Amino acid sequence: MFPSIEDSEALFGTSDIGEICDHFLGAGVEMVVLTLAEKGAVIATGDTHISIDVFPADLKDATGAGDTFDGAFLAEYSRSSDAVKAARFACAAASLSVETVGVVASIPAEGAILARI
């Protein structure tokens, strides 16, 4: 599941990352990938919570960054089955996305993502 911190705060009335992840895990979700905007992401499973650092970016337009993150995560996770690697890849993709104005134009190519990593 790919909730954002903003949507989760509205949904659960808390900004506590552990509580938010536990809400979803308690409902039967196997893996939560909680996006934290400019603070990165957290991967949570029943066993662990792992923080993923953000890649610095020159913010121009955040429109579509969440969708870019989600798509990049799924693409890398389908290749590697490694959630941490996929989240780092997704954070790099989202950091590139916010540096370009527009939704479609801001979706970075794989080579640019790998260069950012």
Secondary structure, DSSP 8 states (H G I E B T S, - for coil): ---BHHHHHHHHS---HHHHHHHHHHTT-S-EEEE-GGG-EEEE-SS-EEEE-------S--TTHHHHHHHHHHHHHHHH--HHHHHHHHHHHHHHHTTSSSSSTT---HHHHHHH-
